[in-house]
Amino acid sequence: MVGVADVVPLKGLKTYPPDLLDPFVSALSIAVALPVWIFEMISDRPTPIYKSAYKTANRLLDEIAFRTALLLQSDGFHSLPIPASQIVDKKNLCGAITHKAVARMAGLGWQGKNLLLITPRYGSRVRLATVLTEAPLVADGPLENRCGECTLCRDACPVGAIRGVNTKSHYGNRDEALYFSRCAKKLMEEFAAMPEIGTPICGICIKVCPFGRRKGGHTKSLHTEQ
């Protein structure tokens, strides 16, 4: 999936470096879906198969973003691919820019109670990358939040990190949606320390989200995709 966001509304985001967005006018959000069964195999912790799929999707996204940036550059618009899963601030687990915020503004989905992007068709079973560009592309717009009263992600979190608070558009900061320190501690101290995992992933809240979950032997969205 791909969508376009206007850079102006994104300039309130924390970026690394702080002036990252200054040269650009548009942001392309690119998403690739992960196989549903990757998440169906998760119980109370990530699996080596999930780790492999996670890394494969990131590599694929990085190549797509790289090629897209070069294509735009060949048309006269300097562009910058932002890696799918590069952490530049290890203390706060932040990348150069939040791909989720760009994807929301580009109309790929909404920000769920688990703080992840939720797409109508795939739920949060996607990985994301961003291409910043000088090209004056026609921007898409955010989708309506469809989480409603659902609390499945909150109820499933093994450390109670999800507050279960909804938002019409987006959260002002992580702490509005999460007890972030609980989530980060679980990811870094336990899952990233597992020899067969070695990276800060979990997947439990992604698995239980009804959007895109396997139902009745078929993989389909439970809701109509815009």
N, C-alpha and C positions, 0 to 999 in steps of 0.2 A: 504494500500500500504506500501511497505517497500523497502528501498534501503540502500546501504553501501557507506560510505565516508571514504577515507583515512584521518587520523587525521593530517598528516603533513601540507597539505595546509590550515587547519583550525587554525593553531597555531598563525596566525596573528589576530584572533578574540579577542575581549575583553571578558574575562570570569570572573566569580566569584566563587572561588578565582582565581587569575591570573594564577596559576599553575594547573588548573583543568585538562587540557589535558595531562599533562606530563606522567602519568603512562600508557596511552592507545595508541593503534595503529589503532583502527577502531572505527567508529561511525555509529550506526544503526539509520536511520531516519524512523519513523513510522507515518503513516497518516491515519486518518479515515475521511470519507466524512460525511457531514451534509445533511439532506434532502433539496432538492432544494426549496421546498415550504416555508421553514423557511425564506428564503431570499425574495421570491416573496411577502411575507406579509409586508415587510419593506417599508415604504414610506420615511419619512424624519427623522426617529429615530428608534432605536432598539425596539424590542417588548419583552414582557415577555416570549413568546414562544421561541424566539431566545436565550434569556438568559438561559432558561432551557436546550435547545439543546446544547448550548455552554458548560455548566457545565457537562452535561451527557457525551459529547464527551471527555472532559478533564478527567473525572473519568475513562472512558473506556481506554483511552490511558495510564493513570498512572498505571492501573492494567496490561495492556499488557506489558508495559516497565518493570514493577516490575518482572513479571513472566519470561520475556525474560532474564533479568539480572541474575535471580536465575538459569535458565536453562544453561546459558553460564558458570556460576560459577560451576555448578555441573560437567561440562566438563573440569574444571581446569582453566577457564579464568575469573579472577575477572572482574566484570562489574559494572557500575554505572548507574541507571536509573535517567534521568533528568525530573522532573515533567513537564507536558504539559503547565501549565499556572501559574507558581510560579514567582512572582516578587520579586527579591532580592534587586533591586535598585529602590526605589519608585520615586526618583527625575527624573530619566531618563527612567523609565518604562522598565527596563531590567531584564531578567532572568539570570540564571547561565551561559547559552550559548544561542545564537540565533538559535532556531530550524530552522528558514527559511534558514539560511546559510548552515546548515548541510544538510537539505533536498535538496537544490540546488546542492551541491556537490555530493549528493547521487543519483542524476538523477531523482528525483520525479517531478521536474518542474523547472521554471526559476523565476527570480526576476522581478516582474511587475512594472509598473510605480507607482502603489500604495504602493510599497515597500513590498508587500506580495508575498508569493510563489504562482505561478499560475501553476496548473497541467493541462495537456492536456485534461483530461476527466472531472474533477470536477471544474476547475478554482481555485479560492481561497476558495471554499466552503469546506475546510478541516481544521482539527486541527492536531497539530503536537506534537510529543514527540521524545526524543533522548535517546539512550543507548550507553554509552561509554564502550568500552571493550578492554581487552588485546588480544582477539582472532584475529589472522591474516586473516581476511576475504578478499575476492576478492572485490575490490572497483568498484563501478559504476562510471559514469562520468556525468557532467552537460549536460542538454538539451539546444538546441538552443533557444534563446529568440524569441518569436513569437508575441509580442505585436504590432510590426510594427508601423503604423501611428495612431492606435486607441487612442482616448483620452476620451473615455466614463467615465472612473473613475475620470479623472481630471474635466470633465464637471459636474459630479454629486456631487462632494464633497461640502457639505453645507458651509464649511468655506474656500474653495479655498486652501486647504492644499497640494494638489498634483500638482507638477510643470509640469508634462506631459513630462518629459525628459526621453528618452529611454536609455538603456544600453545594450551592447552586452553580457556582462557577469554578473557584479554585480556593485552596487554603493559602492564607497569608504566609504561613511558615509550617515546617514539618510538625511542630509540636501541637498545632491545632488538630491534626489528624492522628498523630502517633505519640506514644511514649518512646521517642526515637532512641533513647539510650538503651532501652530494653532490646529493641530490634537489633541495633548495632552490636551490642554485646553478644547476642546469640549468634549473629552472623560471623563475627570476627573471632570470638573466643572458642566457639564450639565447631561450627560448620567449616570455617576456613582452616581450622586446625586438624580436621579429619584427613588423614593421609590420602584417602581415595577421592576427596573433594578438593581441598586446597584453595578454595576461592569463596568469597562471601556471598553465597546464594542460599535460598531456602525453598520457595515455591509452594508452601502450604496454603497461603492465602490465595495464590493464583489458582490452585487446584480446585478449591471449593466455590469459586465465583461461578454463578450459573450462566453467565454470558460465555458462549462458546464451549460449554462443557459437553462431554459425550453423554448422550441420552438415548436409551432404547436401541443401542447398537449402531447409532448413526451420529456423526459429528455435525452439528448444526447450531446456529444461533437460536436462542430461545426468543429472540425479539427481531423485529424487522430492521434491517440495516438501512441507514439513511444513504 
